[in-house]
Amino acid sequence: MRRFPFLLAVLVLWPLAPAAQETDLFAVRKNFGLFAELYQTLAGEYVDPVDAERLMRTGISAMIESLDPYTFFYDEAVTSEGRLRESGDVGGAGLAVAQRGGALVVTGLEENGPAERQGVRVGDRIVRLAGRDASGLDDAAARDLLRGEPGSALELEAEREGEGGSLRFVLVRAEADQRDVSAATFVADGVGYIRLEQFLYESAAQVRAGIDSLRAGGELNALVLDLRGNPGGLLEQSVEIVGLFTPRETPVVSTRGRSSGTVRGYATRDEPLAPDLPLAVLIDGRSASASEIVAGALQDHDRAVIVGETSFGKGLVQVVRPMPYGTALKVTVSRYYTPSGRSIQSVDYRQGETASGVDEAARQTFTTARGRTVRSGGGVDPDEAVGLGEESDLEQALVRSAAFLRFANRYRAENATLPRGFAIDDRLLADFRRFAESDGLDYRTEAEREADVLAQAIQDAGYDASGEIAALRRAVEREKGRDFERHAPRLRARLRQEILSRYLDQANLAETLLEGDPVLDRALEVLADDARYRRILGG
Protein backbone atom coordinates (compact mmCIF):
# COMPACT_ATOMS: atom_id res chain seq x y z
CA MET A 1 0.00 0.00 0.00
CA ARG A 2 3.09 2.29 0.25
CA ARG A 3 2.69 3.18 -3.41
CA PHE A 4 -0.80 4.59 -2.90
CA PRO A 5 -0.59 7.29 -0.18
CA PHE A 6 -3.78 8.97 -1.45
CA LEU A 7 -5.81 5.79 -1.00
CA LEU A 8 -4.32 5.27 2.45
CA ALA A 9 -5.14 8.85 3.45
CA VAL A 10 -8.76 8.37 2.47
CA LEU A 11 -8.93 5.24 4.62
CA VAL A 12 -7.48 7.09 7.61
CA LEU A 13 -9.91 9.99 7.19
CA TRP A 14 -12.99 7.78 6.65
CA PRO A 15 -15.62 8.93 9.19
CA LEU A 16 -15.86 6.22 11.81
CA ALA A 17 -19.01 5.26 13.66
CA PRO A 18 -19.09 2.45 16.24
CA ALA A 19 -21.49 -0.02 14.64
CA ALA A 20 -23.56 1.51 11.86
CA GLN A 21 -20.59 2.01 9.54
CA GLU A 22 -18.53 -1.02 10.57
CA THR A 23 -19.68 -3.10 7.61
CA ASP A 24 -19.21 -0.18 5.21
CA LEU A 25 -15.71 0.46 6.55
CA PHE A 26 -14.69 -3.16 6.01
CA ALA A 27 -16.04 -3.03 2.44
CA VAL A 28 -14.15 0.21 1.77
CA ARG A 29 -10.85 -1.21 3.08
CA LYS A 30 -11.32 -4.43 1.16
CA ASN A 31 -12.08 -2.73 -2.14
CA PHE A 32 -9.37 -0.08 -1.76
CA GLY A 33 -6.88 -2.90 -1.42
CA LEU A 34 -8.34 -4.69 -4.42
CA PHE A 35 -8.33 -1.50 -6.50
CA ALA A 36 -4.73 -0.67 -5.58
CA GLU A 37 -3.48 -4.17 -6.39
CA LEU A 38 -5.42 -4.28 -9.65
CA TYR A 39 -4.12 -0.86 -10.73
CA GLN A 40 -0.52 -1.78 -9.88
CA THR A 41 -0.73 -5.07 -11.78
CA LEU A 42 -2.28 -3.54 -14.91
CA ALA A 43 0.12 -0.60 -14.98
CA GLY A 44 3.16 -2.81 -14.49
CA GLU A 45 2.41 -6.08 -16.25
CA TYR A 46 0.00 -5.45 -19.15
CA VAL A 47 1.54 -6.64 -22.43
CA ASP A 48 1.63 -3.16 -23.98
CA PRO A 49 2.81 0.07 -22.34
CA VAL A 50 0.01 1.58 -20.26
CA ASP A 51 -0.58 5.29 -19.65
CA ALA A 52 -0.91 5.04 -15.87
CA GLU A 53 -2.65 8.39 -15.46
CA ARG A 54 -5.15 7.69 -18.22
CA LEU A 55 -5.88 4.26 -16.72
CA MET A 56 -6.59 5.79 -13.31
CA ARG A 57 -8.74 8.56 -14.78
CA THR A 58 -10.79 5.94 -16.63
CA GLY A 59 -11.42 4.18 -13.34
CA ILE A 60 -12.33 7.44 -11.62
CA SER A 61 -14.74 8.34 -14.41
CA ALA A 62 -16.44 4.95 -14.18
CA MET A 63 -16.94 5.37 -10.43
CA ILE A 64 -18.34 8.88 -10.80
CA GLU A 65 -20.69 7.89 -13.63
CA SER A 66 -22.27 5.19 -11.46
CA LEU A 67 -23.64 7.92 -9.17
CA ASP A 68 -25.75 11.01 -9.92
CA PRO A 69 -24.92 13.50 -12.71
CA TYR A 70 -24.00 16.24 -10.21
CA THR A 71 -21.02 14.42 -8.71
CA PHE A 72 -17.99 15.37 -10.77
CA PHE A 73 -14.19 15.10 -10.73
CA TYR A 74 -12.23 18.21 -11.77
CA ASP A 75 -8.73 17.81 -13.12
CA GLU A 76 -5.87 20.23 -12.57
CA ALA A 77 -6.69 22.43 -15.58
CA VAL A 78 -10.29 22.99 -14.52
CA THR A 79 -9.43 23.77 -10.89
CA SER A 80 -6.67 26.15 -11.99
CA GLU A 81 -9.13 27.99 -14.20
CA GLY A 82 -11.60 28.14 -11.32
CA ARG A 83 -8.98 29.77 -9.09
CA LEU A 84 -8.20 32.27 -11.83
CA ARG A 85 -11.86 33.17 -12.19
CA GLU A 86 -12.25 33.61 -8.44
CA SER A 87 -9.20 35.89 -8.30
CA GLY A 88 -10.43 37.98 -11.23
CA ASP A 89 -7.35 37.19 -13.31
CA VAL A 90 -9.27 35.80 -16.27
CA GLY A 91 -11.16 37.87 -18.81
CA GLY A 92 -13.53 37.23 -21.64
CA ALA A 93 -14.45 38.69 -25.00
CA GLY A 94 -18.07 39.37 -24.08
CA LEU A 95 -19.73 36.78 -26.28
CA ALA A 96 -21.24 33.32 -26.00
CA VAL A 97 -20.73 30.74 -28.73
CA ALA A 98 -22.09 27.29 -29.52
CA GLN A 99 -22.07 24.71 -32.29
CA ARG A 100 -25.26 25.02 -34.35
CA GLY A 101 -25.83 23.04 -37.53
CA GLY A 102 -22.15 22.25 -38.00
CA ALA A 103 -20.86 25.80 -37.46
CA LEU A 104 -19.61 27.73 -34.45
CA VAL A 105 -21.96 30.69 -34.07
CA VAL A 106 -22.36 33.66 -31.76
CA THR A 107 -25.39 32.99 -29.54
CA GLY A 108 -25.19 35.92 -27.13
CA LEU A 109 -23.39 39.18 -26.43
CA GLU A 110 -22.52 40.89 -23.17
CA GLU A 111 -24.07 44.34 -23.17
CA ASN A 112 -21.36 46.91 -23.95
CA GLY A 113 -18.79 44.12 -23.83
CA PRO A 114 -15.73 43.86 -26.10
CA ALA A 115 -17.52 41.95 -28.87
CA GLU A 116 -20.61 44.17 -28.95
CA ARG A 117 -18.48 47.33 -29.03
CA GLN A 118 -16.54 45.99 -32.03
CA GLY A 119 -19.70 45.18 -34.00
CA VAL A 120 -19.98 41.41 -33.57
CA ARG A 121 -23.61 40.26 -33.95
CA VAL A 122 -25.63 37.36 -32.65
CA GLY A 123 -25.81 34.80 -35.46
CA ASP A 124 -22.36 35.51 -36.89
CA ARG A 125 -20.62 32.29 -37.97
CA ILE A 126 -17.09 32.13 -36.61
CA VAL A 127 -14.55 30.94 -39.18
CA ARG A 128 -11.33 31.38 -37.20
CA LEU A 129 -10.84 31.95 -33.50
CA ALA A 130 -7.50 32.88 -31.95
CA GLY A 131 -5.76 31.75 -35.14
CA ARG A 132 -7.46 28.36 -35.22
CA ASP A 133 -9.96 26.92 -37.67
CA ALA A 134 -13.26 27.12 -35.79
CA SER A 135 -15.03 24.37 -37.71
CA GLY A 136 -13.54 21.63 -35.56
CA LEU A 137 -13.95 23.33 -32.20
CA ASP A 138 -16.51 22.02 -29.77
CA ASP A 139 -18.23 24.37 -27.32
CA ALA A 140 -15.78 23.76 -24.47
CA ALA A 141 -12.68 24.29 -26.64
CA ALA A 142 -14.13 27.49 -28.06
CA ARG A 143 -14.90 28.85 -24.60
CA ASP A 144 -11.32 28.11 -23.54
CA LEU A 145 -10.01 30.18 -26.46
CA LEU A 146 -12.31 33.08 -25.59
CA ARG A 147 -10.83 33.35 -22.09
CA GLY A 148 -7.52 34.94 -21.24
CA GLU A 149 -5.88 37.66 -19.21
CA PRO A 150 -7.78 40.98 -19.10
CA GLY A 151 -6.24 43.33 -21.64
CA SER A 152 -5.03 40.59 -23.97
CA ALA A 153 -6.14 40.59 -27.61
CA LEU A 154 -8.27 37.97 -29.34
CA GLU A 155 -8.52 37.73 -33.12
CA LEU A 156 -11.83 36.56 -34.55
CA GLU A 157 -12.90 36.02 -38.16
CA ALA A 158 -16.59 35.58 -38.95
CA GLU A 159 -19.08 35.36 -41.79
CA ARG A 160 -22.42 37.15 -41.81
CA GLU A 161 -25.56 36.47 -43.81
CA GLY A 162 -25.94 38.98 -46.65
CA GLU A 163 -22.35 40.24 -46.57
CA GLY A 164 -19.67 38.99 -48.93
CA GLY A 165 -16.33 37.88 -47.61
CA SER A 166 -15.34 37.50 -44.00
CA LEU A 167 -15.29 40.04 -41.18
CA ARG A 168 -12.23 40.41 -38.97
CA PHE A 169 -12.35 41.63 -35.39
CA VAL A 170 -9.71 42.23 -32.74
CA LEU A 171 -11.31 42.02 -29.30
CA VAL A 172 -9.60 43.13 -26.11
CA ARG A 173 -10.53 40.79 -23.29
CA ALA A 174 -11.99 42.35 -20.16
CA GLU A 175 -13.33 41.18 -16.84
CA ALA A 176 -16.99 40.31 -17.28
CA ASP A 177 -19.47 42.57 -15.52
CA GLN A 178 -21.64 39.68 -14.38
CA ARG A 179 -25.02 40.89 -13.20
CA ASP A 180 -27.16 38.31 -11.46
CA VAL A 181 -30.15 40.66 -11.71
CA SER A 182 -30.62 41.31 -15.41
CA ALA A 183 -33.76 43.45 -15.13
CA ALA A 184 -35.42 45.62 -12.49
CA THR A 185 -38.27 47.62 -13.97
CA PHE A 186 -41.98 48.36 -13.75
CA VAL A 187 -44.24 46.14 -15.87
CA ALA A 188 -47.57 47.68 -14.81
CA ASP A 189 -48.77 50.55 -12.64
CA GLY A 190 -47.20 49.96 -9.25
CA VAL A 191 -45.96 46.46 -10.16
CA GLY A 192 -42.22 45.91 -10.21
CA TYR A 193 -40.37 43.14 -12.00
CA ILE A 194 -36.98 41.66 -11.12
CA ARG A 195 -35.31 38.91 -13.14
CA LEU A 196 -32.64 36.88 -11.37
CA GLU A 197 -30.39 34.85 -13.69
CA GLN A 198 -28.40 32.85 -11.10
CA PHE A 199 -27.47 32.69 -7.43
CA LEU A 200 -23.91 33.96 -6.90
CA TYR A 201 -22.24 35.92 -4.11
CA GLU A 202 -24.02 39.22 -4.76
CA SER A 203 -27.47 37.93 -5.77
CA ALA A 204 -29.35 38.90 -2.61
CA ALA A 205 -27.68 42.30 -2.52
CA GLN A 206 -28.64 42.88 -6.16
CA VAL A 207 -32.26 41.89 -5.55
CA ARG A 208 -32.33 44.25 -2.56
CA ALA A 209 -30.86 47.02 -4.70
CA GLY A 210 -33.45 46.30 -7.39
CA ILE A 211 -36.30 46.71 -4.91
CA ASP A 212 -34.75 49.93 -3.60
CA SER A 213 -34.39 51.32 -7.13
CA LEU A 214 -38.02 50.48 -7.93
CA ARG A 215 -39.18 52.23 -4.78
CA ALA A 216 -37.06 55.22 -5.66
CA GLY A 217 -38.56 55.32 -9.15
CA GLY A 218 -42.24 55.18 -8.22
CA GLU A 219 -44.86 53.63 -5.99
CA LEU A 220 -44.17 49.91 -5.57
CA ASN A 221 -47.38 48.06 -4.67
CA ALA A 222 -46.46 44.53 -5.82
CA LEU A 223 -43.47 42.62 -7.18
CA VAL A 224 -42.82 39.84 -9.70
CA LEU A 225 -39.63 37.84 -9.10
CA ASP A 226 -38.70 35.94 -12.28
CA LEU A 227 -36.68 32.77 -11.67
CA ARG A 228 -37.39 31.13 -15.03
CA GLY A 229 -34.32 29.52 -16.52
CA ASN A 230 -32.36 30.14 -13.32
CA PRO A 231 -30.21 27.03 -12.69
CA GLY A 232 -29.48 27.92 -9.08
CA GLY A 233 -26.18 28.41 -7.31
CA LEU A 234 -25.34 29.31 -3.73
CA LEU A 235 -27.74 28.04 -1.08
CA GLU A 236 -26.89 30.90 1.30
CA GLN A 237 -28.04 33.45 -1.27
CA SER A 238 -31.40 31.75 -1.61
CA VAL A 239 -31.85 32.02 2.16
CA GLU A 240 -31.01 35.73 2.08
CA ILE A 241 -33.46 36.37 -0.75
CA VAL A 242 -36.29 34.64 1.11
CA GLY A 243 -35.31 36.83 4.06
CA LEU A 244 -36.12 39.96 2.06
CA PHE A 245 -39.80 39.00 2.20
CA THR A 246 -40.26 37.02 5.43
CA PRO A 247 -39.77 37.72 9.16
CA ARG A 248 -36.41 37.21 10.83
CA GLU A 249 -35.67 33.57 11.78
CA THR A 250 -38.13 32.17 9.22
CA PRO A 251 -37.12 28.57 8.30
CA VAL A 252 -36.10 28.36 4.65
CA VAL A 253 -34.54 24.95 4.00
CA SER A 254 -32.97 22.00 5.76
CA THR A 255 -30.34 19.61 4.47
CA ARG A 256 -30.05 15.97 5.47
CA GLY A 257 -27.01 13.89 4.71
CA ARG A 258 -26.17 10.25 5.07
CA SER A 259 -25.98 10.22 8.87
CA SER A 260 -28.24 11.76 11.50
CA GLY A 261 -25.47 14.15 12.49
CA THR A 262 -25.52 15.87 9.11
CA VAL A 263 -28.95 17.49 9.46
CA ARG A 264 -28.77 21.27 9.23
CA GLY A 265 -31.45 23.94 9.10
CA TYR A 266 -31.21 27.37 7.49
CA ALA A 267 -33.34 30.33 8.55
CA THR A 268 -33.42 34.02 7.69
CA ARG A 269 -31.19 36.22 9.85
CA ASP A 270 -32.11 39.83 9.09
CA GLU A 271 -35.19 41.98 9.31
CA PRO A 272 -37.12 41.84 6.00
CA LEU A 273 -37.02 44.58 3.40
CA ALA A 274 -40.54 44.00 2.05
CA PRO A 275 -42.48 41.79 4.51
CA ASP A 276 -45.96 42.73 3.27
CA LEU A 277 -45.36 43.43 -0.43
CA PRO A 278 -47.64 41.24 -2.60
CA LEU A 279 -45.33 38.86 -4.43
CA ALA A 280 -45.47 36.50 -7.42
CA VAL A 281 -42.61 34.17 -8.34
CA LEU A 282 -42.25 32.86 -11.90
CA ILE A 283 -40.72 29.41 -12.48
CA ASP A 284 -40.35 26.91 -15.32
CA GLY A 285 -38.79 23.54 -16.03
CA ARG A 286 -35.30 25.06 -16.00
CA SER A 287 -35.66 26.67 -12.56
CA ALA A 288 -33.49 24.48 -10.36
CA SER A 289 -31.72 24.11 -7.04
CA ALA A 290 -31.53 27.51 -5.27
CA SER A 291 -34.43 28.74 -7.42
CA GLU A 292 -36.52 25.90 -6.05
CA ILE A 293 -35.44 26.65 -2.49
CA VAL A 294 -36.78 30.20 -2.87
CA ALA A 295 -40.00 29.16 -4.61
CA GLY A 296 -40.60 26.24 -2.24
CA ALA A 297 -39.99 28.25 0.93
CA LEU A 298 -42.18 31.17 -0.15
CA GLN A 299 -44.90 28.71 -1.15
CA ASP A 300 -44.70 26.79 2.13
CA HIS A 301 -45.02 30.03 4.10
CA ASP A 302 -47.90 31.22 1.85
CA ARG A 303 -45.83 34.32 1.15
CA ALA A 304 -45.92 34.33 -2.67
CA VAL A 305 -48.05 33.00 -5.51
CA ILE A 306 -45.95 30.68 -7.68
CA VAL A 307 -46.79 31.06 -11.39
CA GLY A 308 -45.61 29.11 -14.44
CA GLU A 309 -44.54 25.51 -14.93
CA THR A 310 -43.31 22.82 -12.54
CA SER A 311 -39.65 23.41 -11.70
CA PHE A 312 -36.75 21.13 -12.60
CA GLY A 313 -36.67 19.11 -9.38
CA LYS A 314 -33.04 19.24 -8.18
CA GLY A 315 -33.12 18.58 -4.46
CA LEU A 316 -29.51 17.46 -4.04
CA VAL A 317 -26.72 19.46 -2.40
CA GLN A 318 -23.09 19.34 -3.57
CA VAL A 319 -19.85 20.52 -2.02
CA VAL A 320 -16.42 20.77 -3.63
CA ARG A 321 -13.68 18.86 -1.80
CA PRO A 322 -10.02 19.53 -2.65
CA MET A 323 -8.15 16.43 -3.77
CA PRO A 324 -4.41 15.74 -4.17
CA TYR A 325 -2.32 17.26 -6.97
CA GLY A 326 -4.57 20.26 -7.56
CA THR A 327 -7.68 18.24 -8.42
CA ALA A 328 -11.10 18.52 -6.80
CA LEU A 329 -14.27 16.49 -6.33
CA LYS A 330 -17.76 17.95 -6.40
CA VAL A 331 -19.82 15.42 -4.49
CA THR A 332 -23.47 15.16 -3.51
CA VAL A 333 -23.54 15.12 0.29
CA SER A 334 -27.17 15.71 1.21
CA ARG A 335 -30.74 16.31 0.11
CA TYR A 336 -32.59 19.48 0.92
CA TYR A 337 -36.13 19.86 2.18
CA THR A 338 -38.51 22.82 2.18
CA PRO A 339 -39.99 24.13 5.47
CA SER A 340 -43.03 21.85 5.17
CA GLY A 341 -40.68 18.85 5.04
CA ARG A 342 -40.97 17.95 1.37
CA SER A 343 -38.16 16.98 -0.96
CA ILE A 344 -38.50 18.29 -4.49
CA GLN A 345 -35.99 15.89 -6.09
CA SER A 346 -37.60 14.64 -9.30
CA VAL A 347 -35.21 11.84 -10.31
CA ASP A 348 -34.17 8.90 -8.18
CA TYR A 349 -30.48 8.04 -8.63
CA ARG A 350 -29.40 4.73 -7.16
CA GLN A 351 -25.96 3.27 -7.72
CA GLY A 352 -25.96 0.71 -10.47
CA GLU A 353 -29.57 1.35 -11.46
CA THR A 354 -31.12 3.39 -14.24
CA ALA A 355 -32.22 6.84 -13.07
CA SER A 356 -35.98 7.04 -12.87
CA GLY A 357 -38.51 9.79 -12.39
CA VAL A 358 -40.60 9.97 -9.26
CA ASP A 359 -43.85 8.01 -9.61
CA GLU A 360 -46.84 10.36 -9.35
CA ALA A 361 -48.53 7.92 -7.00
CA ALA A 362 -45.49 7.99 -4.71
CA ARG A 363 -45.49 11.76 -4.27
CA GLN A 364 -46.31 12.53 -0.65
CA THR A 365 -48.54 15.40 0.46
CA PHE A 366 -47.57 18.12 2.91
CA THR A 367 -49.28 21.28 4.10
CA THR A 368 -48.26 24.93 4.01
CA ALA A 369 -48.50 27.31 6.96
CA ARG A 370 -52.17 27.98 6.13
CA GLY A 371 -53.05 24.38 5.38
CA ARG A 372 -52.72 24.30 1.60
CA THR A 373 -51.68 20.97 0.11
CA VAL A 374 -48.28 20.68 -1.59
CA ARG A 375 -46.50 17.56 -2.84
CA SER A 376 -43.00 16.17 -2.58
CA GLY A 377 -40.91 14.98 -5.51
CA GLY A 378 -41.19 16.17 -9.08
CA GLY A 379 -40.13 19.76 -8.45
CA VAL A 380 -42.15 22.71 -7.16
CA ASP A 381 -45.65 22.77 -8.64
CA PRO A 382 -46.98 26.27 -9.40
CA ASP A 383 -50.09 27.65 -7.72
CA GLU A 384 -51.10 29.04 -11.11
CA ALA A 385 -50.04 26.71 -13.93
CA VAL A 386 -49.38 28.40 -17.27
CA GLY A 387 -46.79 27.90 -19.98
CA LEU A 388 -46.08 26.94 -23.55
CA GLY A 389 -45.69 23.22 -22.90
CA GLU A 390 -42.66 21.00 -23.37
CA GLU A 391 -40.23 21.17 -26.27
CA SER A 392 -41.51 18.94 -29.08
CA ASP A 393 -39.51 16.58 -31.30
CA LEU A 394 -40.05 19.08 -34.11
CA GLU A 395 -38.63 21.98 -32.11
CA GLN A 396 -35.62 19.93 -31.05
CA ALA A 397 -34.92 19.06 -34.68
CA LEU A 398 -35.17 22.71 -35.69
CA VAL A 399 -32.69 23.64 -32.96
CA ARG A 400 -30.24 20.88 -33.93
CA SER A 401 -30.27 21.98 -37.56
CA ALA A 402 -29.88 25.65 -36.54
CA ALA A 403 -33.02 26.50 -38.52
CA PHE A 404 -34.12 29.24 -36.10
CA LEU A 405 -30.67 30.80 -36.14
CA ARG A 406 -30.17 30.67 -39.90
CA PHE A 407 -33.66 31.97 -40.66
CA ALA A 408 -33.12 34.87 -38.26
CA ASN A 409 -29.82 35.64 -39.99
CA ARG A 410 -31.55 35.68 -43.37
CA TYR A 411 -34.34 37.88 -42.02
CA ARG A 412 -31.80 40.37 -40.64
CA ALA A 413 -29.93 40.45 -43.94
CA GLU A 414 -33.18 41.22 -45.80
CA ASN A 415 -34.49 43.77 -43.27
CA ALA A 416 -32.04 46.45 -42.17
CA THR A 417 -34.44 47.65 -39.47
CA LEU A 418 -37.04 45.85 -37.42
CA PRO A 419 -40.49 46.46 -38.94
CA ARG A 420 -42.91 48.45 -36.81
CA GLY A 421 -45.27 46.15 -34.91
CA PHE A 422 -43.09 43.12 -35.62
CA ALA A 423 -44.77 39.78 -34.87
CA ILE A 424 -44.53 36.18 -36.04
CA ASP A 425 -47.74 36.12 -38.05
CA ASP A 426 -49.06 33.18 -40.08
CA ARG A 427 -47.23 34.33 -43.20
CA LEU A 428 -43.85 34.55 -41.48
CA LEU A 429 -44.33 31.21 -39.72
CA ALA A 430 -45.22 29.58 -43.05
CA ASP A 431 -42.11 31.14 -44.59
CA PHE A 432 -40.04 29.66 -41.78
CA ARG A 433 -41.60 26.25 -42.36
CA ARG A 434 -40.73 26.34 -46.07
CA PHE A 435 -37.20 27.42 -45.18
CA ALA A 436 -36.74 24.51 -42.76
CA GLU A 437 -38.30 21.89 -45.03
CA SER A 438 -36.30 23.03 -48.06
CA ASP A 439 -33.19 22.39 -46.01
CA GLY A 440 -34.14 18.74 -45.51
CA LEU A 441 -35.90 18.88 -42.14
CA ASP A 442 -36.03 15.33 -40.82
CA TYR A 443 -36.99 14.09 -37.38
CA ARG A 444 -38.68 11.21 -35.64
CA THR A 445 -41.49 11.63 -33.15
CA GLU A 446 -42.20 9.69 -29.98
CA ALA A 447 -45.25 8.22 -31.74
CA GLU A 448 -43.04 6.85 -34.54
CA ARG A 449 -40.66 5.32 -32.03
CA GLU A 450 -43.54 3.70 -30.16
CA ALA A 451 -44.94 2.38 -33.45
CA ASP A 452 -41.57 0.72 -34.12
CA VAL A 453 -41.66 -0.92 -30.68
CA LEU A 454 -45.20 -2.16 -31.26
CA ALA A 455 -44.34 -3.51 -34.71
CA GLN A 456 -41.33 -5.38 -33.31
CA ALA A 457 -43.40 -6.84 -30.45
CA ILE A 458 -46.05 -8.08 -32.90
CA GLN A 459 -43.39 -9.60 -35.14
CA ASP A 460 -41.66 -11.29 -32.18
CA ALA A 461 -44.99 -12.82 -31.17
CA GLY A 462 -45.39 -14.31 -34.65
CA TYR A 463 -48.55 -12.35 -35.39
CA ASP A 464 -49.47 -11.10 -38.87
CA ALA A 465 -50.60 -7.50 -38.56
CA SER A 466 -48.53 -5.87 -41.30
CA GLY A 467 -51.56 -4.17 -42.83
CA GLU A 468 -52.66 -2.68 -39.53
CA ILE A 469 -49.12 -1.54 -38.72
CA ALA A 470 -48.81 0.11 -42.15
CA ALA A 471 -52.13 1.91 -41.56
CA LEU A 472 -50.90 3.04 -38.14
CA ARG A 473 -47.70 4.41 -39.64
CA ARG A 474 -49.66 6.36 -42.27
CA ALA A 475 -51.88 7.85 -39.57
CA VAL A 476 -48.85 8.87 -37.52
CA GLU A 477 -47.20 10.43 -40.59
CA ARG A 478 -50.40 12.33 -41.36
CA GLU A 479 -50.53 13.74 -37.83
CA LYS A 480 -46.83 14.54 -37.97
CA GLY A 481 -47.57 16.81 -40.92
CA ARG A 482 -49.66 18.97 -38.58
CA ASP A 483 -46.85 19.45 -36.06
CA PHE A 484 -46.13 23.02 -37.16
CA GLU A 485 -49.72 24.01 -36.41
CA ARG A 486 -49.89 21.90 -33.24
CA HIS A 487 -46.76 23.45 -31.75
CA ALA A 488 -47.16 26.92 -33.26
CA PRO A 489 -47.19 28.87 -29.94
CA ARG A 490 -43.75 27.62 -28.90
CA LEU A 491 -42.34 27.93 -32.42
CA ARG A 492 -43.59 31.52 -32.70
CA ALA A 493 -42.09 32.44 -29.33
CA ARG A 494 -38.71 30.92 -30.14
CA LEU A 495 -38.53 32.41 -33.62
CA ARG A 496 -39.57 35.83 -32.30
CA GLN A 497 -36.80 35.80 -29.71
CA GLU A 498 -34.22 34.67 -32.28
CA ILE A 499 -35.12 37.44 -34.74
CA LEU A 500 -35.39 40.16 -32.09
CA SER A 501 -31.91 39.25 -30.82
CA ARG A 502 -30.53 40.42 -34.19
CA TYR A 503 -31.79 43.97 -33.59
CA LEU A 504 -31.90 44.61 -29.83
CA ASP A 505 -29.28 44.66 -27.10
CA GLN A 506 -29.78 42.38 -24.12
CA ALA A 507 -31.60 44.92 -21.95
CA ASN A 508 -34.07 45.95 -24.66
CA LEU A 509 -34.50 42.34 -25.78
CA ALA A 510 -35.42 41.22 -22.26
CA GLU A 511 -37.92 44.07 -21.91
CA THR A 512 -39.47 43.42 -25.32
CA LEU A 513 -39.87 39.69 -24.65
CA LEU A 514 -42.02 40.51 -21.62
CA GLU A 515 -44.68 41.92 -23.93
CA GLY A 516 -47.29 39.23 -24.41
CA ASP A 517 -45.53 36.85 -22.01
CA PRO A 518 -48.40 34.56 -20.88
CA VAL A 519 -46.74 33.66 -17.57
CA LEU A 520 -46.10 37.27 -16.64
CA ASP A 521 -49.60 38.23 -17.77
CA ARG A 522 -51.09 35.62 -15.42
CA ALA A 523 -48.99 36.93 -12.54
CA LEU A 524 -50.19 40.47 -13.23
CA GLU A 525 -53.80 39.26 -13.27
CA VAL A 526 -53.38 37.66 -9.85
CA LEU A 527 -51.59 40.65 -8.34
CA ALA A 528 -54.27 43.02 -9.66
CA ASP A 529 -57.02 41.06 -7.88
CA ASP A 530 -56.41 41.22 -4.14
CA ALA A 531 -59.22 38.78 -3.31
CA ARG A 532 -57.88 36.22 -5.79
CA TYR A 533 -54.33 36.67 -4.50
CA ARG A 534 -55.40 36.03 -0.91
CA ARG A 535 -57.63 33.13 -1.90
CA ILE A 536 -54.77 31.36 -3.68
CA LEU A 537 -52.58 31.77 -0.60
CA GLY A 538 -55.26 30.35 1.67
CA GLY A 539 -56.07 33.66 3.33
Secondary structure as GFF3:
##gff-version 3
##sequence-region A 1 539
A	DSSP	alpha_helix	5	13	.	.	.	ID=ss1
A	DSSP	alpha_helix	22	45	.	.	.	ID=ss2
A	DSSP	alpha_helix	52	65	.	.	.	ID=ss3
A	DSSP	beta_strand	72	74	.	.	.	ID=ss4
A	DSSP	alpha_helix	76	87	.	.	.	ID=ss5
A	DSSP	beta_strand	95	100	.	.	.	ID=ss6
A	DSSP	beta_strand	103	109	.	.	.	ID=ss7
A	DSSP	alpha_helix	114	118	.	.	.	ID=ss8
A	DSSP	beta_strand	125	129	.	.	.	ID=ss9
A	DSSP	beta_strand	132	133	.	.	.	ID=ss10
A	DSSP	three_ten_helix	134	136	.	.	.	ID=ss11
A	DSSP	alpha_helix	139	146	.	.	.	ID=ss12
A	DSSP	beta_strand	153	159	.	.	.	ID=ss13
A	DSSP	beta_strand	167	172	.	.	.	ID=ss14
A	DSSP	beta_strand	181	188	.	.	.	ID=ss15
A	DSSP	beta_strand	191	196	.	.	.	ID=ss16
A	DSSP	alpha_helix	203	217	.	.	.	ID=ss17
A	DSSP	beta_strand	222	226	.	.	.	ID=ss18
A	DSSP	alpha_helix	235	243	.	.	.	ID=ss19
A	DSSP	beta_strand	251	257	.	.	.	ID=ss20
A	DSSP	three_ten_helix	260	262	.	.	.	ID=ss21
A	DSSP	beta_strand	264	267	.	.	.	ID=ss22
A	DSSP	beta_strand	279	283	.	.	.	ID=ss23
A	DSSP	alpha_helix	290	300	.	.	.	ID=ss24
A	DSSP	beta_strand	305	308	.	.	.	ID=ss25
A	DSSP	beta_strand	316	322	.	.	.	ID=ss26
A	DSSP	three_ten_helix	324	326	.	.	.	ID=ss27
A	DSSP	beta_strand	328	337	.	.	.	ID=ss28
A	DSSP	beta_strand	347	348	.	.	.	ID=ss29
A	DSSP	beta_strand	356	357	.	.	.	ID=ss30
A	DSSP	three_ten_helix	360	362	.	.	.	ID=ss31
A	DSSP	beta_strand	365	367	.	.	.	ID=ss32
A	DSSP	beta_strand	373	375	.	.	.	ID=ss33
A	DSSP	beta_strand	384	385	.	.	.	ID=ss34
A	DSSP	alpha_helix	393	400	.	.	.	ID=ss35
A	DSSP	alpha_helix	403	414	.	.	.	ID=ss36
A	DSSP	alpha_helix	426	438	.	.	.	ID=ss37
A	DSSP	alpha_helix	446	460	.	.	.	ID=ss38
A	DSSP	alpha_helix	466	480	.	.	.	ID=ss39
A	DSSP	alpha_helix	483	486	.	.	.	ID=ss40
A	DSSP	alpha_helix	488	500	.	.	.	ID=ss41
A	DSSP	alpha_helix	506	513	.	.	.	ID=ss42
A	DSSP	alpha_helix	518	528	.	.	.	ID=ss43
A	DSSP	alpha_helix	530	536	.	.	.	ID=ss44
###
